Amino acid sequence: PFSMNIDKSKYQLLFKPIGIRFLSSSEYEIFFDEDFSRVSVQKYSDRSRSSFDIAAGTFPKKYKFGEIVQLPFMNFTIEIRDGNSPDPGSEYYVVFQNFDAIVNSYKNSLSVRPISKGSSVLRLALTGTNKSKIVDFLNATTEILRKTELERKNLYATKTIEFIDNQLENVTRDLKDVQSELNDFRKKSKVFNIETESSELTTKLQESDIRKNQEESKLSYLNSMEQYLRTKTDYTNIAAPSSVGIVEPNIVASVQRITALAIERQNLEYTTREGSIRFKDIDRRIDAEKNVLLETIGITKSTIRSQLSFINRDIGRLESQVSKLPEDQQQLLRIQRKYNLSEETYNVFQAKKGEAAVVKAANVSDINVIDEAKDIGIGLIGPNKSLNYLIALFVGSLIPLVYIFLTVFFDNNIHGPQEIERLTKIPILGSVGRSKVGHNLVVFEKPKSAISEAFRSIRSGLQYIYKKQNIEGTKTVMVTSSVSGEGKTFCSMNIATVFALTDKKTVLVGLDLRKPKIFGDFNLENNIGAVNY
């Protein structure tokens, strides 16, 4: 129901929802739902950023509709739209976003593609959640592009007209001064016309003066352009050389190319980071064109100076003839020359201005909109539920499969005797589980435990091997491994014990010279060991 007109040249609050509550048909208040002391702001005219402190108790704050809200961090005016009446108590929220962030979001979402390969017709597409907003954005974008293209084409003519207007202002002032001087002289001297015998001399002088003025205008223009090219970096404001009668093809073409490149660089600043390859390429082309133009200007200036010397000699010869005329005729001729020169210059500039205006009026934009963006009632283009379900099913299946594969691939544990039999040729006598008893003599202390049964199974396996291989007499069993803590002592003690329990004479020899342990479980002294023999 209302419109907000912001002042782009002043700072606006960023990212914070600005609450607007209607109090009556003529009054509203600004409030915030949260308290904050420091805020970020941006000036949209030049995109500069800053921050401000907000004193406690500043809001809520009342304003009249149409009254300017002028604060260090907010500058706008709220007006009621025609045909709308605010409901007292109704609330609205407005949020200002970072200009660059919004531009980047649209730039990333906007698709520009030719309708076919090599076609000059482009299709603009934008996706979003608000169809009306998308339609307005696309149509506004094409309209701005059309106007920008036309302004770019008209810039050359516009700058030329501005240059001519400045020159006309000076010439008009000079023409008025000379006319006043001529009138004053005629009143005082009572000499109104140049004598007949001097008319031919006057005509020749006038022609020479016009030629001299034209060449001096060209020289002045070239000097100004040379200074401009050497000291400035923005080359979009160069007036057309034809405005002062310079028709040298190389100069005219170079100025047009430099201006076009400068405009292209200026437009590139909105979409490309400074210092990118595209900027460097344009700068290189501008510098190359500028160097060529400066060289051409130097040659043309030398030619103009030669022509001026020739013209000045003609004028000097004619003025020597004028000096033979009566004094009053000489003065009248001098003033008349100035007047005729100013008048001719004025007419020339008026004609050049007309030519530039015709060129500007004849320009049309190269951008044509074939089909404007419009809402034709098509439904959602996303999300694609079927595709999303397929992706979800694929990802849902892929994750456990990958987990299972990685688990199996990196698994370096032995999960059963079958793995050892499959990977090696070593026979397995039996397997012993992990003991949860607090001592090593499990077979003796817990004869009915599963571990004791495992060692009895190992004993039976050894007896079967001895019998199968016809091993008689004393048997020797060595228990060893390459890493400590794998159960060498535990297994050797219980294997020896399980044989001893069958009334077999058993000798248990501990050969761990670094960390002997067996003596402790049997309550023996460790004074004498294997190294004593």
C-alpha positions, 0 to 999 in steps of 0.5 A: 500500500505504500512506496519507499523512495530512497536517497541513493547518494546517502547511506542505507541500513543493511541486512536488518529488517526495518519495521514499519507500523501504520499508526493512522492515515497520516502517521507511521513509526519505524521500529526494530524487533531486536536491539543492536548497537552497531550496524552496517550501511551502504551508499548505493550511488557508489557502493561504498560501505561503512558502519554506524553506532545506534544509541539505545532508545532511538527507536521506535520513531514516528514520522509523517507520510511524505516526511524525509527520514534522514538518519546517518544510517537511513535516508528515504521517504514513504508515500501512500500509493493512490487508492490505498488507505493504511490500516492502523496497526498493520506492520510491514518489514523492509530489508536493504541488501548489499548491492554487489551481493544482489548483482552477483546473485542475479548474474549467477542465476541469469542465463544468456544463450543464442537460440542456435549456433551462430545466431544473433538472437539471444534467449534470456532465462532466469529461475526463481520463486517469484514469477512477477519479479522474474518477468519485471527483471528480464524486461527491465534488463532488456530495456536498460540494455537497449537504452545503454546501447543507444546511449553508447552510440549517441555518446560520440555525437553527444560529446561533439554537440557539447563541445560545439555548444561551448565553442558557440558560447564563446563565439556568440560572446565575441560576436556581440562584443565586435558588433557593439564595437562596430556600432560605436565606431560608426556612430563616432566616425560617421563611416558606415561602409567600406569604399568600393575600391577596398571591397576586393581587398576586404574580400581577400582578407576575409577569406584569409582570416577564415582560413587562418581561424579554421587552421588555428581551431584545428591546431587548438583542438589537436593540442587539447586532444594531445594533452587529454590523451597524455594526462587522462585515463577516461577517453569517453569524452573526446569530441569528434574531430569533424566538429572543427573541420578535421577530416583526416581519416586516420585521426577520425577513425582512431578517435572513434576506436578509442572512444568505443574501447573506452566505453567497452571498458567502462561497461566491463567494470560492472561485470568483471574484476579489475585486473582481469585478462579482459581488462588488460587486453582492452587497456593494451588495445587502447594504449596501442591506438593512443600511440598511433593517434599521438603520432598522427596528431604530431604529423598533422600539427606540423602540416597545419603550422606550415599552412598557417605560415603560408596564410600569415604571409598572405595576410601580411601582404594584404595588410600592407595594402590596407595600411595605404587606406585612410585611417578611418577606413583602416579601423572600419576594415579591422572591425569589419574583419573581426565581425565577419570572422566571428559571424562565419565561425558562428555559422560554421559551428551552427552547421556542425551542430546541426550535422551532429544532431542529425547523426544523433537523431538517426541512431537507433539501438541495435538491441531489439526485443522479439518476445518480452518476458511474460507469465503464461501460466506454466507451473513449477519447473522445479523441484523435479520430484521423480529425479530427486527420488531417484537421486535419493535412492541412489545415494541412499544405496551408495553410502552403505555399499561404499561403507561395506566396501571400505570396511572389507577392503581395510579389514586386516583381522582374522575372523576364523580358522578357515581364513588361515587355512585358505591363505597358508598351508599351516595346519591348525590344531585348535583355537583358544579364545580370550581369557577373562580369568585373572591368572594364566593357569586356566586349565588348572584353576578352571578345568571346566571352562571353555578355554580349558576344553580348547587346550585339551582339544589341542592336546588331542590334536598333538597326540594325533599328529605324533601317532600319525607321524610315528613320533615315539619317545620324548616330544618337544613343542615350541610356542613362539611369535614375533610380537610380545603380548600375543599369548606365548607364555599363556599358551605354553603354560596351559599346554604343559599343564594339560599334558601334566594332568594326564600324568605325562612327565612335562618340562616347561622351559621359559626362554624369554630372556628379556621379560621372564614371567613363568616363574611368577605363576608357579611361585618359583625363584628366578635366581637360576635360568637358561643362561646359567647352563 
